[in-house]
Amino acid sequence: MDKKNTQQVGIIGDGLTGKLTAIALFRLGYDVELVGKKNLKTQQSIASISISHDSYNFLKQLNIHDLDKIANSIYSIKLYENSKDHLDPDSIFYNKTKKVPLSYIILKDKLSKELDKEIKKLKIKKVYNPKPYALTIDTINKNFKQKNINWDYQEDAYTFIIKHEKLLNNCSRQFFLQEGPLAFLPVSQNQTSVVWSISKNSDLSKILKDKKNLESYLNTNFSIYKKIKLNSKIENFSLKFNFLIRNIETKKIIIGDANHRIHPIAGQGWNMTVRDIKKLYEIFKSKKKYGYDYGDYSLLEEFERQTRVNNFLFASSIDLIRKIFKLKNNQFSDLRKKGFRQLDKFPNIKNEIIKFADQGLSL
């Protein structure tokens, strides 16, 4: 096999992670193949994803067009501790000085279509049978022999879209209820994505199986959204924590959900993945002029060194948040409420929390 063929990057998996990785490395001039499944019928999803301002800027840097048309800007995030009163949040996060969005809410399918358009425009080759590559980037990872840290939250996440009367819909709301965290993520002025995580044995799961009961529950308890109607099917999935001990092998990097999967309580799963792709992009950009073999182990080690510890601490922080808010005790609930309200007295801490959510950790 000649040098031209051996110096190829094979990206396994053509989901959001695989597509964005392919575009990022192609932009650097690398020979990229995107490996997908032949004749696989793509199932439509109504799931939304939250993209931090920093992640959004990276996508813009890669010339992903029309992001502004499919992304809804979020300028504030309101938190409620065991309360459904939208007029009385326990804490509000927003950029007082920069006046830029904290994040953006995008429907997963819409972002996927934008990435598909860019892949077609760039003529990135898509194949259905992997071969030996100089570097393999695996976004699905079916090697179950790898050591990992994992546990089951014993919860299911339910996600769906509601339609309601128009309002200035640029505020995300997170309600920490006894039943489980419930997030309202605006996707337009009259549509909002809902993500609700509840225990597997909760009686509330029955509400989610009946359209009329669900609409009645939402209209009764969350009056900020007028005339709520369910506007999609309801998707649900089990919630588990998973973190690989090592995310590199010989000539192989594992990224995305295959590398780390966290609770959706803070909407940070996709941002962790984008930050990994951004770090990969930066490393390969800085080393390209030196003629490294694509799969040179020193490059892979540098990627792991710059991401593994930060990702583990970040993922552990999100897990700790979930565990704190899972404590169903009135005393703990009162402490959490007081903690939320005390944050306003410490703007520097709030700014650090905003930075943490936007850029992750940088140690």
C-alpha positions in Angstrom: 0.0 0.0 0.0 1.5 3.3 -1.0 2.1 6.3 1.3 -0.9 8.2 -0.1 -3.3 5.4 0.8 -1.8 4.7 4.2 -2.0 8.4 5.2 -5.8 8.4 5.6 -8.0 9.1 8.6 -11.0 6.8 9.0 -13.8 8.1 11.1 -16.1 5.3 12.3 -19.7 6.4 12.7 -21.6 9.0 10.7 -23.6 10.6 13.5 -23.1 14.2 14.6 -19.8 13.4 16.2 -18.4 11.6 13.2 -19.6 14.3 10.7 -18.2 17.2 12.7 -14.9 15.4 13.1 -14.7 14.7 9.4 -15.3 18.3 8.5 -12.8 19.6 11.1 -9.9 17.4 9.9 -10.8 17.9 6.2 -10.6 21.7 6.8 -7.0 21.1 7.8 -6.2 19.3 4.6 -6.3 15.7 5.9 -7.5 12.8 3.7 -10.6 11.7 5.5 -13.1 8.9 5.0 -16.4 8.7 6.9 -17.4 5.2 7.6 -21.2 4.6 7.9 -23.7 1.8 7.7 -25.0 0.8 4.3 -28.8 1.0 3.8 -29.3 2.1 7.3 -32.6 4.0 7.6 -32.1 7.2 9.6 -34.7 7.5 12.3 -35.9 11.0 12.8 -35.3 12.4 16.3 -37.0 15.3 18.1 -34.2 15.6 20.6 -32.6 19.0 21.1 -29.0 19.8 22.0 -27.5 22.7 23.9 -24.4 24.3 22.4 -22.3 26.6 24.5 -21.2 29.9 23.0 -17.6 28.6 22.8 -18.8 25.4 20.9 -21.0 27.6 18.6 -18.0 29.7 17.7 -16.0 26.6 16.8 -18.7 25.4 14.5 -18.7 28.9 12.9 -14.9 28.6 12.6 -15.4 25.4 10.6 -17.8 27.3 8.2 -20.9 25.4 9.2 -23.4 27.6 7.5 -26.9 28.7 8.5 -26.3 28.0 12.2 -28.0 31.3 13.0 -31.1 30.1 11.2 -31.5 26.8 13.1 -30.1 27.9 16.5 -32.2 29.7 19.1 -30.1 32.0 21.3 -30.3 31.6 25.0 -29.5 34.8 27.0 -30.5 33.6 30.4 -30.9 30.4 32.4 -33.3 30.4 35.4 -33.1 27.7 38.1 -36.0 26.7 40.4 -35.6 24.6 43.5 -38.7 22.4 44.1 -40.9 25.2 42.8 -43.1 25.6 39.7 -43.5 29.3 40.1 -41.8 30.7 37.0 -42.1 34.3 38.4 -39.8 33.4 41.3 -36.6 31.8 40.2 -34.0 30.9 42.8 -31.1 32.0 40.6 -30.6 33.6 37.2 -27.5 33.3 35.0 -26.8 35.7 32.2 -23.9 37.7 30.8 -24.2 41.2 32.4 -21.3 42.8 30.5 -20.7 40.8 27.4 -24.3 40.7 26.4 -23.8 37.5 24.3 -25.8 34.3 24.4 -24.9 31.8 27.1 -25.8 29.0 24.7 -27.9 27.9 21.8 -30.6 25.3 21.5 -30.7 23.3 18.2 -32.8 20.4 17.1 -30.5 17.5 16.6 -31.9 16.6 13.2 -31.5 20.1 11.9 -27.9 20.3 12.8 -27.3 16.8 11.3 -28.8 18.1 8.0 -26.5 21.2 8.0 -23.4 18.9 8.6 -24.6 16.7 5.7 -24.8 19.7 3.4 -21.2 20.6 4.3 -19.9 17.1 3.8 -21.5 17.0 0.4 -20.1 20.4 -0.5 -16.6 19.4 0.6 -16.9 16.0 -1.2 -15.8 14.1 1.8 -15.8 10.4 0.9 -18.3 8.2 2.6 -17.7 4.5 2.7 -19.4 1.5 4.3 -16.5 -0.9 4.9 -13.6 0.3 7.2 -10.0 -0.6 6.2 -6.6 -0.2 7.9 -6.1 3.6 8.4 -3.1 5.6 9.5 -5.5 6.9 12.2 -8.9 5.6 13.1 -11.3 7.9 15.1 -14.0 5.8 16.6 -17.3 7.5 17.6 -19.3 4.3 18.3 -16.7 2.0 20.0 -18.1 -1.6 20.3 -15.0 -2.8 22.1 -16.5 -3.8 25.4 -13.2 -5.1 26.8 -12.0 -1.6 27.5 -11.9 -0.6 31.2 -14.4 2.1 32.1 -16.1 3.8 35.0 -19.9 3.3 34.7 -23.1 3.2 36.7 -26.8 3.3 36.1 -28.8 6.3 37.4 -32.0 4.2 37.5 -33.7 7.0 35.6 -35.2 7.6 32.2 -35.0 10.8 30.3 -38.1 11.8 28.3 -37.9 14.4 25.6 -40.5 16.0 23.4 -41.5 19.3 21.8 -44.4 21.5 23.0 -46.1 24.2 21.0 -47.5 27.3 22.8 -48.4 30.9 22.3 -45.6 33.1 21.1 -43.4 34.7 23.6 -39.9 36.1 23.9 -38.5 32.6 24.2 -34.8 33.1 24.9 -34.6 31.8 28.4 -33.9 28.2 29.5 -35.6 27.0 32.6 -34.5 24.2 34.9 -36.9 23.0 37.5 -35.4 20.8 40.2 -38.5 19.0 41.3 -39.0 16.1 43.7 -39.9 14.0 40.7 -36.7 14.8 38.9 -35.1 17.7 36.9 -37.3 19.2 34.2 -35.8 21.5 31.6 -37.5 23.8 29.1 -35.2 24.5 26.2 -36.6 27.0 23.7 -36.2 26.2 20.0 -38.3 29.1 18.6 -40.7 31.7 19.8 -43.6 29.3 20.0 -41.9 25.9 20.4 -39.9 24.5 23.3 -38.0 21.3 23.8 -38.7 19.5 27.1 -36.3 17.1 28.8 -37.6 15.4 32.0 -35.5 12.9 33.9 -37.5 10.7 36.4 -36.9 7.5 38.3 -37.7 4.3 36.5 -40.3 3.4 39.2 -42.0 6.8 39.3 -45.8 6.9 38.9 -45.3 10.1 36.8 -44.1 8.0 33.9 -47.8 7.2 33.4 -48.5 10.8 32.6 -46.0 10.7 29.8 -47.9 7.8 28.2 -51.1 9.8 27.8 -51.1 12.9 25.6 -54.0 14.6 27.3 -52.8 14.0 30.8 -49.3 15.3 29.9 -50.8 18.5 28.3 -53.0 19.0 31.3 -50.1 18.6 33.7 -47.9 21.1 31.9 -50.7 23.7 31.4 -51.6 23.4 35.1 -48.1 23.7 36.5 -46.1 25.9 34.0 -48.4 28.8 33.2 -45.6 30.8 31.4 -46.3 28.7 28.4 -49.8 29.4 27.3 -52.0 26.9 25.6 -49.5 24.1 25.6 -49.9 21.3 23.0 -47.7 18.3 22.5 -46.1 18.8 19.1 -44.0 15.6 18.7 -43.7 12.1 19.7 -42.1 11.3 23.1 -38.6 9.8 23.1 -37.1 8.2 26.1 -33.8 6.6 27.0 -32.1 5.2 30.0 -29.6 7.4 31.8 -26.1 6.0 32.6 -22.7 7.4 33.4 -19.8 6.0 31.4 -16.2 7.1 31.2 -13.4 5.3 29.5 -10.1 4.9 31.5 -8.2 5.3 28.2 -9.5 6.9 25.0 -6.5 6.0 22.8 -5.1 2.8 21.4 -2.5 2.2 18.7 -3.5 4.4 15.8 -6.9 4.9 17.3 -8.8 7.7 19.2 -12.2 7.2 20.8 -14.4 10.3 21.1 -18.0 11.3 21.7 -20.5 9.3 23.7 -18.3 6.3 23.1 -15.7 8.0 25.4 -17.9 9.8 27.9 -21.6 9.8 28.6 -23.1 12.0 31.4 -26.4 12.9 32.9 -28.3 15.6 30.8 -29.1 17.7 33.9 -26.8 20.5 32.7 -27.0 19.9 28.9 -23.3 19.4 28.6 -22.9 16.1 26.8 -22.6 17.5 23.3 -20.3 20.3 24.5 -17.9 17.8 25.9 -17.7 16.2 22.5 -17.3 19.4 20.6 -14.4 20.5 23.0 -12.7 17.1 22.3 -13.0 17.7 18.5 -11.7 21.2 18.9 -8.7 20.0 20.9 -8.0 17.4 18.2 -8.3 20.0 15.5 -5.8 22.3 17.4 -3.3 19.6 18.0 -3.3 18.3 14.4 -3.2 21.9 13.0 -0.1 22.7 15.1 1.7 19.5 14.1 0.7 19.1 10.4 3.7 21.1 9.1 6.1 18.7 10.8 5.0 15.8 8.7 3.9 13.5 11.5 2.4 10.1 10.6 -1.3 10.6 11.2 -1.4 7.9 13.8 1.9 8.8 15.5 1.4 7.7 19.1 2.9 11.0 20.5 0.0 12.9 18.9 -2.5 10.6 20.4 -0.9 10.8 23.8 -0.9 14.6 23.6 -4.7 14.5 22.8 -5.3 12.3 25.7 -3.2 14.3 28.1 -5.0 17.5 27.2 -8.5 16.0 27.5 -8.7 13.0 29.8 -8.3 14.7 33.2 -10.3 17.8 32.3 -13.1 15.6 31.0 -13.1 13.3 34.0 -13.3 16.2 36.4 -16.0 17.9 34.4 -18.1 14.7 34.1 -17.6 14.0 37.8 -18.8 17.6 38.6 -22.0 17.0 36.5 -22.5 13.7 38.2 -22.1 15.3 41.7 -24.7 18.0 40.7 -27.2 15.2 39.9 -26.6 13.4 43.1 -27.0 16.5 45.2 -30.3 17.3 43.5 -31.5 13.7 43.8 -31.6 14.0 47.6 -35.4 14.1 48.3 -35.2 15.7 51.8 -36.9 19.0 52.7 -33.9 20.1 54.7 -31.6 19.5 51.8 -34.1 21.2 49.5 -34.1 24.3 51.7 -30.3 24.4 51.7 -30.2 24.2 47.9 -32.7 27.0 47.6 -30.7 29.2 50.0 -27.5 28.3 48.1 -29.1 29.4 44.8 -30.3 32.7 46.3 -26.9 33.4 47.9 -25.2 33.1 44.5 -26.4 36.6 43.6 -24.2 38.0 46.3 -21.1 36.5 44.6 -21.0 37.6 41.0 -17.5 36.4 40.5 -18.6 32.9 41.4 -21.5 33.1 39.0 -19.1 34.2 36.3 -16.9 31.3 36.9 -19.9 28.9 36.7 -20.8 30.5 33.4 -17.2 30.1 32.1 -17.2 26.5 33.4 -20.4 25.7 31.4 -19.1 27.5 28.3 -15.6 26.2 28.0 -15.3 23.3 30.4 -12.2 22.9 32.5 -8.7 24.0 31.4 -6.0 22.6 33.7 
